[in-house]
Structures are given as C-alpha cells and as structure tokens.
Amino acid sequence: MKLSRPVSWFLLAFGVWSWFIWITFVKNLVKDGSGLAFDNGHPTAYFWVHLTLAVVSFVLGTVIGGIGLRGVRALRSTS
C-alpha cells in the first residue's frame, strides 16, 4: 500500500506529537504534589493506570510515526 504525502507526514507528526505530549505528562506525573500519584511516597493506582496509558501511547506513537517515516522515505525514493 502506498501512502500519500499528506498522510505520511500526518502520521509522522502524530508520532512526534505523541512522544512530546506523553513525555511531558510522565514528567508531571512523577512530580505530582497533589497526592493523587503518590501516597506517603508510594505509587497509587492512579499513578500505575496513567503510567500504563503513557507506555501504551509511547508504543502506538512509535509505531504510527514509524509508518509515517517509511511513507515519507518511500515517497522521496520515488521522486
């Protein structure tokens, strides 16, 4: 299957955006001062659920960004 140039760039941008957003979120989660993520220094269920969401999003962002990167490279090699 051949991806169009806009779709390839969109997928690549989505992958980069996903990493940027979720890295920022995990940094904020670790530094949480509200008591949601940590209770007396121990991680809470809130922490583990959101860390799991972040890891899944890293994986999906990497896969989707990789598909976009392959599409961009394929378009450049045919041009």
N, C-alpha and C positions, 0 to 999 in steps of 0.2 A: 504494500500500500504506500502510495506517495502522498506526503503531507504538503499542503500549500505553504507558501512563505509566511503568511499571517498566522496560520495555525501553529507552525513550527516555532515562531517567535513568541506566540502567546504561551505555549506550553513551557518553553524555556524560561520566560519571565515568571510564570506561575511557580516553577520550581525554586527560582531565586527568591521570590517573594515569600514563599512558604518557609524557607530556611530563615530569612531575615525576621519574620514575624515570630516564629516559634522559638528561635534563639533568644529573642528579647523577652518573650513570655517566660521561658525557663529561668532566665536570669532574675526576673522579677519574682517568680515563684520561690526561688531559693532564698531571696532576700525578704520574703514576706514577713511583715511585722504585725499583721492583723490577728494572728493566731489561727488562721484557717489552715495554713500549710503545716505548721509545727505546733505541737502541744508540749511544753516543757522540753523543747529540744528534740522531740521525737516526731517523725513524719506522721501526718494524719492520713485518713482515707482520701481526703480532698487532694492532698499532695500526690498520692500514688495514682489516682484517677487522672489528674491533669498531666502528670509526667508521662503516663501511658498515652494520652491523647497527643502529647508533643512528639513522642517517639514514633507513633504511627504516622503523624503528619510529616516528620522528617523523612521517613521511608517513602511515603507517597510523593512528597515533593521531589525527592531524588529520582524516583522512577519517572515521574511525569516530566521533570526537567531533562532527564536523560533522553527521553523520547524526542523532546523538542530539539535538543542538541544534535541528535542523529539526523533529524529532519533538516535542520539548518546546514549541517555538513553535507548532506546528500544534495541539497539544492546548490550549494557552492561548487561541488564537484561536477555538476551537470552544466553549470553556466559557463 
